[in-house]
Amino acid sequence: LKSLSGNVPWRPTYSIDDVRWVPAPVPAPGVLGVLGAAGIVAYTAFFLALGFVDPILSRRRMRLVEKVGHGRRLLAPWMGFGFALLLVLMVPGAQILVAPALVTGGTLLWLDAQGER
């Protein structure tokens, strides 16, 4: 093969024989799906809890960044409340009956965190 200039022969800088094939670490099939689903559920629980604690945080004139920071500081109770919300709200019809109590639960979560209860 010749280069486009016609003077210098063209040579590839490497050939496929020079490449060392290293198998990439791939987890067992389904592991990434399970981890992804768990991450999505945790993300949903966190922001679901934020939605139910939001009324009291908004009354304190907190911005979204401050609300998320508050949730990260109190991650264990916040996530517990979020997972409980997720389970309760999966029941059809329960949203209408239980939603006011869940907002009250979010307020109690805030009061417990502030030591005002």
C-alpha positions in Angstrom: 0.0 0.0 0.0 1.2 3.5 -0.7 0.3 6.7 1.0 -1.7 9.5 -0.6 1.5 11.3 -1.4 2.7 8.3 -3.4 6.3 8.4 -2.0 6.1 6.8 1.4 4.7 3.3 1.8 1.7 3.2 4.1 1.9 1.0 7.2 -0.5 0.6 10.0 0.8 1.7 13.3 -0.5 -1.5 14.9 -2.1 -4.6 13.7 -4.8 -6.7 15.3 -2.2 -9.3 16.2 -0.4 -6.8 18.5 -3.5 -6.1 20.6 -3.6 -7.9 23.9 -7.1 -9.0 24.6 -8.0 -8.6 28.3 -11.4 -9.8 29.4 -13.4 -7.0 31.0 -14.9 -7.8 34.4 -18.6 -8.4 33.8 -20.9 -9.2 36.7 -23.2 -12.1 36.5 -26.2 -11.5 34.2 -29.0 -9.7 36.1 -26.7 -8.1 38.7 -26.7 -4.7 37.0 -30.5 -4.9 36.6 -31.0 -5.6 40.3 -28.5 -2.9 41.4 -30.2 -0.4 39.0 -33.7 -1.2 40.3 -32.5 -0.9 43.9 -31.0 2.5 43.0 -34.2 3.7 41.4 -36.3 2.6 44.4 -33.9 4.4 46.8 -34.0 7.5 44.6 -37.8 7.4 44.5 -38.1 6.8 48.3 -35.8 9.8 49.0 -37.7 12.2 46.8 -41.1 10.8 47.9 -40.1 11.6 51.4 -39.1 15.1 50.3 -42.5 15.6 48.8 -44.3 14.8 52.1 -41.9 16.7 54.3 -41.9 19.6 51.8 -44.9 21.6 53.3 -43.1 22.2 56.6 -39.7 22.8 54.9 -41.4 25.3 52.6 -42.9 27.1 55.6 -39.4 27.5 56.8 -38.5 29.1 53.4 -35.9 26.5 52.6 -34.7 26.3 49.0 -34.5 22.9 47.2 -30.8 22.6 47.8 -31.4 23.1 51.6 -34.2 20.6 51.6 -32.1 17.9 49.9 -29.2 18.7 52.3 -31.6 18.2 55.2 -32.6 14.9 53.8 -29.0 13.8 53.4 -28.1 14.8 57.0 -31.0 12.7 58.3 -30.6 9.9 55.7 -31.7 6.9 57.8 -35.0 8.2 59.1 -35.7 10.1 55.8 -35.2 6.9 53.8 -37.2 4.8 56.3 -40.1 7.3 55.9 -39.7 7.2 52.1 -39.8 3.4 51.9 -42.8 3.3 54.1 -44.5 5.9 51.9 -43.6 3.9 48.8 -45.1 0.7 50.3 -48.3 2.4 51.5 -48.8 4.4 48.3 -48.6 1.2 46.2 -51.9 0.0 47.6 -54.7 1.2 45.2 -57.1 3.6 46.9 -54.9 4.0 50.0 -53.5 7.3 48.6 -56.8 9.1 49.2 -57.3 7.7 52.7 -53.7 7.9 54.0 -52.2 10.9 52.3 -53.2 13.4 55.1 -51.7 11.2 57.7 -48.5 10.8 55.7 -48.1 14.6 55.6 -48.5 14.6 59.3 -45.9 11.9 59.5 -43.5 14.1 57.5 -44.1 17.0 59.9 -43.4 14.7 62.9 -40.2 13.6 61.1 -39.1 17.2 60.9 -40.1 17.9 64.6 -38.1 14.8 65.8 -35.1 16.0 63.8 -35.3 19.4 65.3 -35.9 18.1 68.8 -39.1 20.1 69.1 -41.4 17.2 69.8 
